[in-house]
Amino acid sequence: MTKRIALATGGLYQAMSHLQGEVKKASANAGLDEKLIELVKMRASQINGCAYCLDMHAAEAVAAGESPRRLYVLEGWRETELFTEQERAALAYTEAMTRISDHKDVPEDVYAEAVRVFTEDQYRALAWCVVAINTWNRLMVASHAPLPERAE
């Protein structure tokens, strides 16, 4: 694999990190469960093929109390009853936003379910979470970011 120029440096990286901090605060202030947010980050990262973010958010999800079993089956979330109504709406919304070029919109049924199960503040925080993780995925994938050293 060709060594690429690192994109996660400098002032723009710092601005993105600041945005991520604001997204995290908005999510907490809106009452979104940390495990739900990590599932969203994991699902977008699966779709985008971002090993760096998958590694990071799997560890963060487990640290937040997420079960490894649910992480193992996350890609097939529609086929199991392991996820709550809110999580299912968040995952569908994440997929729609991440693959927005497929429909040129978030499908009406996905939007309707999201606004049914989330407050306006939660919906806004969820949307920004999806925007942020998709940005991180693109930065890490495009720069071939290596996985950090981690004890197995």
C-alpha positions as CSV (number, residue, x, y, z in Angstrom):
1,M,0.0,0.0,0.0
2,T,1.4,3.4,-0.9
3,K,2.3,5.7,1.9
4,R,0.0,8.7,1.8
5,I,0.2,12.2,3.2
6,A,-1.4,12.3,6.6
7,L,-4.5,14.4,6.7
8,A,-5.1,14.3,10.5
9,T,-2.6,17.1,11.2
10,G,-2.6,20.9,11.4
11,G,-5.3,23.6,11.9
12,L,-8.0,21.9,9.9
13,Y,-7.6,18.7,11.9
14,Q,-7.8,20.8,15.1
15,A,-11.0,22.4,13.8
16,M,-12.4,18.9,13.0
17,S,-11.5,17.7,16.5
18,H,-13.3,20.7,17.9
19,L,-16.4,20.0,15.8
20,Q,-16.3,16.4,17.1
21,G,-16.2,17.7,20.7
22,E,-19.2,19.9,20.0
23,V,-21.1,16.9,18.4
24,K,-20.3,14.8,21.5
25,K,-21.6,17.6,23.8
26,A,-24.7,18.0,21.7
27,S,-25.4,14.3,21.8
28,A,-25.0,14.1,25.6
29,N,-27.1,17.3,26.1
30,A,-29.8,15.8,23.9
31,G,-29.8,12.6,26.0
32,L,-28.5,10.2,23.3
33,D,-27.0,7.1,24.8
34,E,-23.3,6.8,24.3
35,K,-23.6,3.2,23.1
36,L,-26.1,4.3,20.4
37,I,-23.6,6.9,19.2
38,E,-20.9,4.3,19.0
39,L,-23.2,2.0,17.0
40,V,-23.8,4.8,14.6
41,K,-20.0,5.4,14.2
42,M,-19.4,1.7,13.8
43,R,-22.1,1.3,11.1
44,A,-20.9,4.3,9.0
45,S,-17.4,3.1,9.3
46,Q,-18.4,-0.4,8.1
47,I,-20.1,1.1,5.1
48,N,-17.1,3.3,4.3
49,G,-14.6,0.6,5.0
50,C,-12.6,2.6,7.5
51,A,-10.5,0.1,9.5
52,Y,-9.0,2.9,11.6
53,C,-12.4,4.1,12.8
54,L,-13.8,0.6,13.2
55,D,-10.9,-0.3,15.5
56,M,-11.3,2.9,17.5
57,H,-15.1,2.8,17.9
58,A,-15.3,-0.9,18.7
59,A,-12.9,-0.3,21.6
60,E,-14.9,2.8,22.7
61,A,-18.2,0.9,22.4
62,V,-17.0,-1.9,24.6
63,A,-15.6,0.6,27.1
64,A,-19.1,2.2,27.2
65,G,-20.6,-1.1,28.0
66,E,-21.6,-2.3,24.5
67,S,-21.8,-6.1,24.1
68,P,-19.3,-7.6,21.7
69,R,-22.1,-9.8,20.3
70,R,-24.0,-6.8,19.1
71,L,-20.9,-5.4,17.4
72,Y,-20.3,-8.8,15.7
73,V,-23.8,-8.7,14.1
74,L,-24.1,-5.0,13.5
75,E,-23.9,-5.2,9.8
76,G,-26.9,-7.5,9.9
77,W,-28.9,-5.5,12.4
78,R,-32.1,-5.8,10.5
79,E,-32.1,-9.6,10.9
80,T,-32.0,-9.6,14.7
81,E,-34.0,-8.3,17.7
82,L,-30.8,-7.3,19.6
83,F,-31.3,-3.6,18.8
84,T,-33.8,-1.3,20.3
85,E,-36.4,0.7,18.4
86,Q,-34.3,3.9,18.8
87,E,-31.1,2.1,17.7
88,R,-32.8,0.6,14.7
89,A,-34.0,4.1,13.6
90,A,-30.5,5.5,14.2
91,L,-28.9,2.8,12.1
92,A,-31.3,3.2,9.3
93,Y,-30.8,6.9,9.3
94,T,-27.0,6.4,9.4
95,E,-27.1,4.2,6.4
96,A,-29.3,6.6,4.5
97,M,-27.0,9.6,5.3
98,T,-23.9,7.6,4.6
99,R,-25.2,6.4,1.3
100,I,-27.0,9.7,0.4
101,S,-25.8,9.5,-3.2
102,D,-28.0,6.4,-3.7
103,H,-31.3,8.3,-3.2
104,K,-30.1,11.9,-3.3
105,D,-32.1,12.2,-0.1
106,V,-32.9,10.5,3.2
107,P,-35.9,8.3,2.3
108,E,-39.2,9.6,3.7
109,D,-39.9,6.5,5.8
110,V,-36.4,6.6,7.3
111,Y,-36.8,10.3,8.2
112,A,-40.3,9.7,9.6
113,E,-39.2,6.9,11.9
114,A,-36.2,8.9,13.1
115,V,-38.4,11.9,14.0
116,R,-40.9,9.6,15.6
117,V,-38.4,8.1,18.1
118,F,-36.1,11.0,18.7
119,T,-36.7,14.5,19.9
120,E,-35.7,17.4,17.6
121,D,-32.5,18.0,19.6
122,Q,-31.7,14.2,19.5
123,Y,-32.4,14.2,15.7
124,R,-30.1,17.1,15.1
125,A,-27.3,15.6,17.3
126,L,-27.7,12.3,15.5
127,A,-27.4,14.0,12.1
128,W,-24.3,15.8,13.1
129,C,-22.8,12.6,14.5
130,V,-23.3,10.9,11.1
131,V,-21.8,13.9,9.3
132,A,-18.8,13.9,11.6
133,I,-18.1,10.2,11.4
134,N,-18.4,10.2,7.6
135,T,-15.9,13.1,7.5
136,W,-13.5,11.2,9.8
137,N,-13.9,8.0,7.7
138,R,-13.0,9.9,4.5
139,L,-9.9,11.5,6.1
140,M,-8.6,8.2,7.5
141,V,-9.4,6.1,4.4
142,A,-7.9,8.6,2.0
143,S,-4.7,8.9,4.0
144,H,-4.3,5.2,4.7
145,A,-4.2,5.9,8.4
146,P,-2.4,3.0,10.2
147,L,-4.1,1.3,13.1
148,P,-2.7,2.5,16.4
149,E,-0.7,0.0,18.6
150,R,-3.1,-1.6,21.0
151,A,-2.8,-4.5,23.4
152,E,-4.9,-7.4,22.1
